[in-house]
Amino acid sequence: MTESDFGNPTPQFGTAEYAPKPGTDVCRSCNQTIAGQYYRVNGSLACAHCTEQLKNQIPKDNHAVFVRGLAFGIGGAILGLILYSTFSIVTGLEIGYVSLAVGWLIAKAIMMGSKGIGGRRYQIAAALLTYGAVSMAALPTYFFQINKEKPAKPPQVQTSPSAEPAPAPSNQNSASDTDAASQPSSAGKPGMNLAKALGLLVLVGLASPFLELQNPLNGALGLLILFIGISIAWRLTAGPKIDILGPFAAGTSPVPQSGT
C-alpha cells in the first residue's frame, strides 16, 4: 500500500486482490474493513460507499461530448496531415512510418475533447480520421513533386506593336457581337468544373494507399504501417474499462455467474 492510497477522496482500484480471508476484507480505496456487502472493481475489493462514489464519478457519454471529441479529432487529423506531408516532402521517404504518430495524435485529440470518454463510435471516428489524414497527405506531396520537376519556361520577349491603323468596324463584327449576347450565360460551368476537379482529387487522395501498390513492396509495407496506425487510434479511443461486480456478502468468495 502506498502513501497515495491514503487520504485520496477518489476511489483507487489499480491493483487486483484475490481470495480474501474472512473477517479481514479491506476496501482497496479507503482501507477500511468491509462489513456487510462489498464489490469487486476491476478485480479489487471495494466497499459499497466507495463503489457508489465511483459510479457517480464515471463521466456520462452523450451527443455533445461526442461532437466535441469529433471536433478535436478533426483538428488532430489536420495536424497529422500536415505532419505526414511535411515529413514526406522533406525526407522523400515513400513508406509512411508517420502513420503511427498520426493515429496516436488523432486518438489523443479525440480523448482530450471527450474528456476521457471512449467507446465504439469514438473508435470508428478515430480510425476513419487516421485513414483520411494519411491518405490525403499524398496530395500535397504529389503537387510538390510536380512543381519540382516542372521545367523552367524560357523568358518571353515582348515586341513592340506595329503601327497599323485600326480596322473599321464592320457589319460582320456587329452581327457576331449580337449572336454572342443572345447566347445563354455559362457562368455556372467553371464552378461545376472546379467542384468535379476537387471531388476527383479527394477520390484520388483516399485511394492513394492502394495506388501505391504499383510498387508492390513499398505499397504493401505502407498499408501495413497504416493499419498499425489505425489500430493504435482504435485502441486508445476504447476508453477506460471499469468492471463492477457485486454486491457480495462480506467474508465470502464471489460466486461466478453463468452467462445463461
C-alpha positions in Angstrom: 0.0 0.0 0.0 1.5 3.3 -1.0 1.1 6.8 0.5 -1.1 7.9 -2.3 -3.8 5.4 -1.3 -4.4 7.2 2.0 -6.4 10.4 2.1 -7.4 10.3 -1.5 -11.1 11.1 -2.0 -11.2 9.4 -5.4 -11.6 5.6 -5.3 -8.4 3.8 -6.4 -8.7 0.3 -7.9 -5.4 -0.2 -9.7 -4.3 -3.5 -8.1 -6.3 -6.7 -8.1 -6.7 -8.7 -4.9 -7.9 -12.2 -4.8 -9.0 -14.8 -2.2 -9.6 -12.5 0.9 -9.6 -14.1 4.3 -12.9 -14.0 6.1 -13.1 -11.1 8.6 -10.1 -9.3 7.1 -11.6 -7.8 3.9 -10.4 -4.3 3.3 -11.5 -1.8 0.8 -8.8 -1.0 -1.8 -9.7 2.7 -1.8 -10.5 3.7 1.8 -8.5 1.0 3.5 -11.5 0.4 5.9 -12.6 -3.1 6.9 -15.5 -4.2 4.8 -18.7 -5.1 6.7 -22.0 -6.1 5.1 -21.6 -6.1 1.4 -18.7 -5.4 -0.9 -17.9 -5.2 -4.6 -15.1 -6.0 -7.0 -14.0 -3.2 -9.2 -11.6 -4.4 -11.8 -10.8 -7.3 -9.5 -10.1 -5.2 -6.4 -12.2 -5.2 -3.3 -14.3 -2.1 -2.7 -16.9 -1.2 -0.1 -20.4 -0.1 -1.0 -19.7 3.6 -0.3 -16.6 3.8 -2.5 -18.3 1.8 -5.2 -21.2 4.2 -5.2 -18.8 7.2 -5.3 -17.0 5.7 -8.2 -20.3 5.2 -10.2 -21.1 8.9 -9.6 -17.7 10.0 -10.9 -17.8 8.0 -14.1 -18.4 10.6 -16.9 -21.5 10.1 -18.9 -21.4 9.9 -22.7 -23.8 12.0 -24.8 -24.1 13.6 -28.2 -22.5 16.9 -27.1 -19.5 15.1 -25.7 -19.1 13.0 -28.9 -19.4 16.1 -31.1 -16.7 17.9 -29.1 -14.4 14.8 -29.3 -15.0 14.6 -33.1 -14.2 18.3 -33.5 -10.9 17.8 -31.6 -10.2 14.7 -33.7 -10.7 16.6 -37.0 -8.2 19.2 -35.7 -5.8 16.4 -34.9 -6.3 14.9 -38.4 -5.4 18.2 -40.0 -2.3 18.5 -37.9 -1.5 14.8 -38.7 -1.9 15.5 -42.5 0.5 18.5 -42.3 2.9 16.4 -40.3 2.8 13.5 -42.7 3.1 15.5 -45.9 5.9 17.7 -44.5 7.8 14.6 -43.4 7.4 13.0 -46.9 8.4 16.2 -48.7 11.5 16.8 -46.5 12.8 13.2 -46.3 11.5 11.9 -49.6 10.5 8.6 -48.0 7.6 6.8 -49.5 6.9 4.4 -46.6 4.6 6.1 -44.2 6.1 5.5 -40.8 4.5 8.7 -39.6 1.1 6.9 -39.8 1.8 5.6 -36.3 2.2 9.2 -35.0 -0.9 10.3 -36.9 -3.0 7.6 -35.3 -1.7 8.4 -31.8 -2.2 12.2 -32.3 -5.8 11.8 -33.5 -6.7 9.4 -30.7 -5.2 11.7 -28.1 -7.1 14.7 -29.6 -10.4 12.8 -29.5 -9.9 11.7 -25.9 -9.0 15.3 -24.9 -12.1 16.6 -26.5 -14.3 13.9 -24.9 -12.5 14.3 -21.5 -11.5 10.7 -21.4 -14.8 9.2 -22.6 -14.3 6.5 -25.3 -16.3 3.8 -26.9 -17.1 2.2 -30.2 -18.2 5.3 -32.1 -15.1 7.1 -30.9 -13.0 4.2 -32.2 -14.7 4.3 -35.6 -14.2 8.1 -35.9 -10.5 7.8 -34.9 -10.0 5.0 -37.5 -11.6 7.0 -40.3 -9.8 10.2 -39.5 -6.5 8.4 -39.3 -7.0 6.8 -42.7 -8.3 10.1 -44.2 -5.3 12.1 -42.8 -2.7 9.7 -44.1 -4.2 9.1 -47.5 -5.0 12.8 -48.2 -1.4 13.7 -47.3 -0.4 12.2 -50.6 -1.9 15.2 -52.5 0.5 17.9 -51.1 3.4 15.6 -51.7 2.3 14.9 -55.3 1.9 18.6 -56.1 5.2 19.4 -54.6 6.9 16.8 -56.8 5.1 18.0 -59.9 6.1 21.6 -59.2 9.7 20.5 -58.5 10.0 18.6 -61.8 8.3 21.2 -63.9 10.9 22.6 -66.4 11.6 26.3 -66.3 9.9 28.3 -69.1 12.2 30.4 -71.4 11.8 34.2 -70.9 9.3 35.7 -73.3 10.5 38.6 -75.4 7.9 41.3 -75.9 7.9 43.0 -79.2 6.5 46.5 -79.8 3.2 46.5 -81.6 3.4 47.6 -85.2 1.8 50.9 -86.1 -1.1 49.6 -88.1 -4.3 51.6 -88.5 -7.2 50.1 -86.5 -9.7 48.3 -88.8 -13.0 50.0 -89.2 -15.9 48.2 -87.5 -17.8 46.0 -90.0 -21.3 44.7 -90.1 -19.9 41.2 -89.6 -18.4 42.0 -86.2 -21.6 43.7 -85.1 -23.5 40.6 -86.1 -21.2 38.3 -84.1 -21.5 40.6 -81.1 -25.2 40.3 -81.3 -25.1 36.5 -81.5 -22.8 36.3 -78.5 -25.1 38.4 -76.5 -28.1 36.3 -77.4 -26.4 33.1 -76.2 -27.2 31.9 -72.7 -24.7 32.7 -70.0 -22.4 29.8 -68.9 -21.2 31.4 -65.7 -22.1 28.3 -63.7 -19.8 25.9 -65.7 -16.5 27.0 -64.2 -17.8 26.3 -60.7 -19.1 22.9 -61.7 -15.8 22.0 -63.2 -14.0 23.1 -60.1 -16.3 21.0 -57.9 -15.7 18.0 -60.1 -11.9 18.5 -60.0 -11.9 18.8 -56.3 -14.1 15.7 -56.0 -11.7 13.8 -58.2 -8.7 14.9 -56.2 -10.4 13.7 -53.0 -11.1 10.3 -54.5 -7.5 10.0 -55.7 -6.2 11.0 -52.3 -8.4 8.5 -50.5 -7.3 5.8 -52.9 -3.6 6.7 -52.7 -2.6 4.0 -50.2 -3.8 1.3 -52.6 -2.4 3.1 -55.7 1.0 2.8 -54.1 0.7 -1.0 -54.7 2.0 -0.2 -58.1 5.3 -0.6 -56.2 4.3 -3.9 -54.5 7.0 -3.9 -51.7 6.7 -0.3 -50.6 2.9 -0.2 -51.2 2.3 -3.3 -49.1 4.6 -2.1 -46.3 2.9 1.3 -46.3 -0.6 -0.3 -46.0 0.7 -2.5 -43.1 2.1 0.6 -41.2 -1.2 2.5 -41.9 -3.2 -0.4 -40.5 -1.0 -0.4 -37.4 -1.6 3.4 -37.0 -5.3 2.8 -37.3 -5.0 0.1 -34.7 -3.3 2.5 -32.3 -6.1 5.0 -32.7 -8.7 2.3 -32.2 -7.1 1.0 -29.0 -6.5 4.4 -27.4 -10.1 5.6 -28.0 -11.6 2.5 -26.4 -12.0 4.4 -23.2 -11.3 3.2 -19.6 -12.8 -0.2 -18.8 -14.4 -0.4 -15.4 -15.9 -3.7 -14.4 -18.0 -3.6 -11.3 -19.2 -6.9 -9.9 -21.4 -7.4 -6.9 -22.7 -6.9 -4.4 -21.3 -9.9 -2.4 -21.6 -10.8 1.2 -18.6 -9.8 3.3 -16.4 -12.8 4.3 -17.4 -14.9 1.4 -15.9 -15.5 -2.0 -17.8 -14.2 -5.0 -19.8 -16.9 -6.9 -19.3 -16.8 -10.6 -22.5 -16.0 -12.5 -23.4 -18.1 -15.5 -24.0 -16.5 -18.9 -27.4 -18.1 -19.2 
